[in-house]
Amino acid sequence: MLKRVACAAVGGAVAVAAVPVTLSAIGFTGAGIAASSIAAKMMSAAAIANGGGVAAGSLVATLQSVGAAGLSASSNILLGFMGSAVGAWLGGSEKKPPPPPPDEPKTDDGDSSEDEDPS
């Protein structure tokens, strides 16, 4: 039980901490979209698809907002809850040992000629 609680705590913390790190790594930074990053390529594709601008509420706009300002408190709580649930689920899973091998069939014909020397 203690293992499951610890895994839940770690899962929640990792989920909340991973979002800003991941967004920054792909180019959604507090200062804007980093040049020559995955985020810049996403923004370019979104702008071309929308005739020159990025639509409000689109994936790129939302990720840029989160990258610049961070997640709201309610989003962090929800993300932490989901991370805790996944961590508890993974922490509670146990690897079951394989079943024992089946017994070898015994043949008792009374003929022990295999053990005798033919010479």
ChimeraX commands (.cxc) that place a marker at each C-alpha (Angstrom):
marker #1 position 0.00,0.00,0.00 radius 0.5
marker #1 position 2.83,2.38,0.85 radius 0.5
marker #1 position 4.43,1.67,-2.53 radius 0.5
marker #1 position 1.20,2.63,-4.30 radius 0.5
marker #1 position 0.92,5.90,-2.32 radius 0.5
marker #1 position 4.54,6.79,-3.09 radius 0.5
marker #1 position 4.04,6.04,-6.78 radius 0.5
marker #1 position 0.91,8.20,-6.80 radius 0.5
marker #1 position 2.80,11.13,-5.27 radius 0.5
marker #1 position 5.66,10.77,-7.71 radius 0.5
marker #1 position 3.27,10.41,-10.65 radius 0.5
marker #1 position 1.43,13.60,-9.75 radius 0.5
marker #1 position 4.62,15.59,-9.25 radius 0.5
marker #1 position 6.14,14.36,-12.49 radius 0.5
marker #1 position 3.00,15.13,-14.48 radius 0.5
marker #1 position 2.82,18.71,-13.20 radius 0.5
marker #1 position 6.56,19.35,-13.57 radius 0.5
marker #1 position 6.84,17.78,-17.03 radius 0.5
marker #1 position 4.48,20.20,-18.81 radius 0.5
marker #1 position 6.58,23.39,-18.64 radius 0.5
marker #1 position 9.80,21.48,-19.28 radius 0.5
marker #1 position 8.34,19.74,-22.33 radius 0.5
marker #1 position 6.79,22.90,-23.76 radius 0.5
marker #1 position 10.04,24.80,-23.32 radius 0.5
marker #1 position 11.98,21.98,-24.96 radius 0.5
marker #1 position 9.84,22.09,-28.11 radius 0.5
marker #1 position 10.01,25.88,-28.29 radius 0.5
marker #1 position 7.03,27.36,-26.43 radius 0.5
marker #1 position 8.95,29.63,-24.04 radius 0.5
marker #1 position 8.01,32.51,-21.77 radius 0.5
marker #1 position 9.59,34.95,-24.24 radius 0.5
marker #1 position 7.62,33.59,-27.20 radius 0.5
marker #1 position 8.15,30.90,-29.78 radius 0.5
marker #1 position 11.81,29.99,-30.19 radius 0.5
marker #1 position 13.25,30.32,-33.68 radius 0.5
marker #1 position 13.97,27.11,-35.63 radius 0.5
marker #1 position 12.08,24.99,-33.11 radius 0.5
marker #1 position 9.25,22.51,-33.44 radius 0.5
marker #1 position 6.95,25.24,-32.12 radius 0.5
marker #1 position 8.06,27.58,-34.93 radius 0.5
marker #1 position 7.30,24.90,-37.51 radius 0.5
marker #1 position 3.88,24.33,-35.93 radius 0.5
marker #1 position 3.16,28.05,-35.96 radius 0.5
marker #1 position 4.22,28.33,-39.61 radius 0.5
marker #1 position 1.99,25.43,-40.63 radius 0.5
marker #1 position -0.97,26.87,-38.68 radius 0.5
marker #1 position -0.46,30.32,-40.21 radius 0.5
marker #1 position -0.30,28.91,-43.75 radius 0.5
marker #1 position -3.43,26.83,-43.13 radius 0.5
marker #1 position -5.34,29.85,-41.81 radius 0.5
marker #1 position -4.34,32.29,-44.52 radius 0.5
marker #1 position -1.51,34.07,-42.69 radius 0.5
marker #1 position -2.50,34.13,-39.03 radius 0.5
marker #1 position -2.77,31.73,-36.13 radius 0.5
marker #1 position -6.38,31.30,-35.04 radius 0.5
marker #1 position -7.23,32.12,-31.42 radius 0.5
marker #1 position -7.94,28.97,-29.45 radius 0.5
marker #1 position -5.94,26.77,-31.82 radius 0.5
marker #1 position -3.45,24.23,-30.53 radius 0.5
marker #1 position -0.49,26.52,-31.26 radius 0.5
marker #1 position -2.15,29.48,-29.52 radius 0.5
marker #1 position -3.05,27.39,-26.49 radius 0.5
marker #1 position 0.42,25.89,-26.17 radius 0.5
marker #1 position 2.01,29.32,-26.51 radius 0.5
marker #1 position -0.25,30.65,-23.77 radius 0.5
marker #1 position 0.68,27.77,-21.46 radius 0.5
marker #1 position 4.36,28.14,-22.34 radius 0.5
marker #1 position 4.31,31.86,-21.56 radius 0.5
marker #1 position 2.05,31.97,-18.48 radius 0.5
marker #1 position 1.97,28.39,-17.24 radius 0.5
marker #1 position -1.07,26.32,-16.43 radius 0.5
marker #1 position -3.91,27.61,-14.29 radius 0.5
marker #1 position -4.35,26.25,-10.76 radius 0.5
marker #1 position -7.32,24.13,-11.81 radius 0.5
marker #1 position -5.34,22.68,-14.73 radius 0.5
marker #1 position -2.43,21.85,-12.41 radius 0.5
marker #1 position -4.81,20.15,-9.98 radius 0.5
marker #1 position -6.41,18.11,-12.75 radius 0.5
marker #1 position -3.04,17.20,-14.23 radius 0.5
marker #1 position -1.69,16.24,-10.79 radius 0.5
marker #1 position -4.74,14.10,-10.13 radius 0.5
marker #1 position -4.37,12.26,-13.43 radius 0.5
marker #1 position -0.64,11.77,-12.87 radius 0.5
marker #1 position -1.33,10.43,-9.39 radius 0.5
marker #1 position -3.93,8.02,-10.73 radius 0.5
marker #1 position -1.53,6.68,-13.36 radius 0.5
marker #1 position 1.30,6.48,-10.81 radius 0.5
marker #1 position -0.90,4.56,-8.34 radius 0.5
marker #1 position -2.05,2.22,-11.09 radius 0.5
marker #1 position 1.51,1.51,-12.19 radius 0.5
marker #1 position 2.73,1.22,-8.60 radius 0.5
marker #1 position 0.03,-1.31,-7.75 radius 0.5
marker #1 position 0.73,-3.62,-10.64 radius 0.5
marker #1 position 2.75,-6.65,-9.74 radius 0.5
marker #1 position 4.42,-9.04,-12.07 radius 0.5
marker #1 position 2.95,-12.47,-11.57 radius 0.5
marker #1 position 5.40,-15.37,-11.56 radius 0.5
marker #1 position 5.08,-17.79,-14.45 radius 0.5
marker #1 position 3.17,-21.00,-13.72 radius 0.5
marker #1 position 5.27,-24.03,-12.86 radius 0.5
marker #1 position 6.12,-26.33,-15.76 radius 0.5
marker #1 position 3.78,-29.30,-16.20 radius 0.5
marker #1 position 4.88,-32.64,-14.84 radius 0.5
marker #1 position 6.53,-34.90,-17.38 radius 0.5
marker #1 position 4.35,-37.83,-18.34 radius 0.5
marker #1 position 5.48,-41.08,-16.80 radius 0.5
marker #1 position 5.58,-44.13,-19.01 radius 0.5
marker #1 position 5.70,-47.35,-17.08 radius 0.5
marker #1 position 5.46,-50.18,-19.63 radius 0.5
marker #1 position 7.59,-52.53,-17.65 radius 0.5
marker #1 position 10.08,-52.69,-20.57 radius 0.5
marker #1 position 13.44,-51.50,-19.37 radius 0.5
marker #1 position 15.30,-52.38,-22.57 radius 0.5
marker #1 position 16.47,-48.79,-22.97 radius 0.5
marker #1 position 18.66,-49.10,-19.90 radius 0.5
marker #1 position 20.26,-52.40,-20.90 radius 0.5
marker #1 position 23.48,-52.71,-22.89 radius 0.5
marker #1 position 22.69,-54.40,-26.27 radius 0.5
marker #1 position 26.04,-56.21,-26.47 radius 0.5
marker link #1:1,2 radius 0.2
marker link #1:2,3 radius 0.2
marker link #1:3,4 radius 0.2
marker link #1:4,5 radius 0.2
marker link #1:5,6 radius 0.2
marker link #1:6,7 radius 0.2
marker link #1:7,8 radius 0.2
marker link #1:8,9 radius 0.2
marker link #1:9,10 radius 0.2
marker link #1:10,11 radius 0.2
marker link #1:11,12 radius 0.2
marker link #1:12,13 radius 0.2
marker link #1:13,14 radius 0.2
marker link #1:14,15 radius 0.2
marker link #1:15,16 radius 0.2
marker link #1:16,17 radius 0.2
marker link #1:17,18 radius 0.2
marker link #1:18,19 radius 0.2
marker link #1:19,20 radius 0.2
marker link #1:20,21 radius 0.2
marker link #1:21,22 radius 0.2
marker link #1:22,23 radius 0.2
marker link #1:23,24 radius 0.2
marker link #1:24,25 radius 0.2
marker link #1:25,26 radius 0.2
marker link #1:26,27 radius 0.2
marker link #1:27,28 radius 0.2
marker link #1:28,29 radius 0.2
marker link #1:29,30 radius 0.2
marker link #1:30,31 radius 0.2
marker link #1:31,32 radius 0.2
marker link #1:32,33 radius 0.2
marker link #1:33,34 radius 0.2
marker link #1:34,35 radius 0.2
marker link #1:35,36 radius 0.2
marker link #1:36,37 radius 0.2
marker link #1:37,38 radius 0.2
marker link #1:38,39 radius 0.2
marker link #1:39,40 radius 0.2
marker link #1:40,41 radius 0.2
marker link #1:41,42 radius 0.2
marker link #1:42,43 radius 0.2
marker link #1:43,44 radius 0.2
marker link #1:44,45 radius 0.2
marker link #1:45,46 radius 0.2
marker link #1:46,47 radius 0.2
marker link #1:47,48 radius 0.2
marker link #1:48,49 radius 0.2
marker link #1:49,50 radius 0.2
marker link #1:50,51 radius 0.2
marker link #1:51,52 radius 0.2
marker link #1:52,53 radius 0.2
marker link #1:53,54 radius 0.2
marker link #1:54,55 radius 0.2
marker link #1:55,56 radius 0.2
marker link #1:56,57 radius 0.2
marker link #1:57,58 radius 0.2
marker link #1:58,59 radius 0.2
marker link #1:59,60 radius 0.2
marker link #1:60,61 radius 0.2
marker link #1:61,62 radius 0.2
marker link #1:62,63 radius 0.2
marker link #1:63,64 radius 0.2
marker link #1:64,65 radius 0.2
marker link #1:65,66 radius 0.2
marker link #1:66,67 radius 0.2
marker link #1:67,68 radius 0.2
marker link #1:68,69 radius 0.2
marker link #1:69,70 radius 0.2
marker link #1:70,71 radius 0.2
marker link #1:71,72 radius 0.2
marker link #1:72,73 radius 0.2
marker link #1:73,74 radius 0.2
marker link #1:74,75 radius 0.2
marker link #1:75,76 radius 0.2
marker link #1:76,77 radius 0.2
marker link #1:77,78 radius 0.2
marker link #1:78,79 radius 0.2
marker link #1:79,80 radius 0.2
marker link #1:80,81 radius 0.2
marker link #1:81,82 radius 0.2
marker link #1:82,83 radius 0.2
marker link #1:83,84 radius 0.2
marker link #1:84,85 radius 0.2
marker link #1:85,86 radius 0.2
marker link #1:86,87 radius 0.2
marker link #1:87,88 radius 0.2
marker link #1:88,89 radius 0.2
marker link #1:89,90 radius 0.2
marker link #1:90,91 radius 0.2
marker link #1:91,92 radius 0.2
marker link #1:92,93 radius 0.2
marker link #1:93,94 radius 0.2
marker link #1:94,95 radius 0.2
marker link #1:95,96 radius 0.2
marker link #1:96,97 radius 0.2
marker link #1:97,98 radius 0.2
marker link #1:98,99 radius 0.2
marker link #1:99,100 radius 0.2
marker link #1:100,101 radius 0.2
marker link #1:101,102 radius 0.2
marker link #1:102,103 radius 0.2
marker link #1:103,104 radius 0.2
marker link #1:104,105 radius 0.2
marker link #1:105,106 radius 0.2
marker link #1:106,107 radius 0.2
marker link #1:107,108 radius 0.2
marker link #1:108,109 radius 0.2
marker link #1:109,110 radius 0.2
marker link #1:110,111 radius 0.2
marker link #1:111,112 radius 0.2
marker link #1:112,113 radius 0.2
marker link #1:113,114 radius 0.2
marker link #1:114,115 radius 0.2
marker link #1:115,116 radius 0.2
marker link #1:116,117 radius 0.2
marker link #1:117,118 radius 0.2
marker link #1:118,119 radius 0.2
view
